């Protein structure tokens, strides 16, 4: 579905650096990527997105742990909070859409989402952190494909990447401040992968359904 991608080698010299951004009040991170052929053991510990530079404490990171997608963040008291997927990397299709959020609607927690474009009736929210926390704020750069704090990156092809101060939420989006649910956000870029056993009722492609949708909806009116 994409004509162009950016190839990252997972090193200090080949990553995308978005500079310094204060995301301590909340964030939404979106990544659509495919692993390179030489991804190898990075499914055990590779870093896809990070805010963790050498000499600084971890703020947050999205990557792999033991073959599973995992988001981690450090609280201002030093505790590490994490959310981990339950689906192994080899069970997904690629490119894969992934979202990591913090503090949506003041929840003070992490949420991890994926969109499985082969599976039918997929539950997009994969994990939520249990204990609310205030994330650690530091001066690290926001990077895709590498963390100088851990010295580990990821060999990936990046089709899309985006971040915001937290307008992707789990439920009850407020259109007046440009909020959208993670479910709907993922539907906007979904490309259904068809298996020979699928029927028309399995179609999860949703872009066509927005043709007649209201551009501004106020609850109760």
Order of alpha helices (4+ residues) and beta strands (2+ residues): beta-beta-beta-alpha-beta-beta-beta-beta-beta-beta-beta-beta-beta-beta-beta-beta-beta-alpha
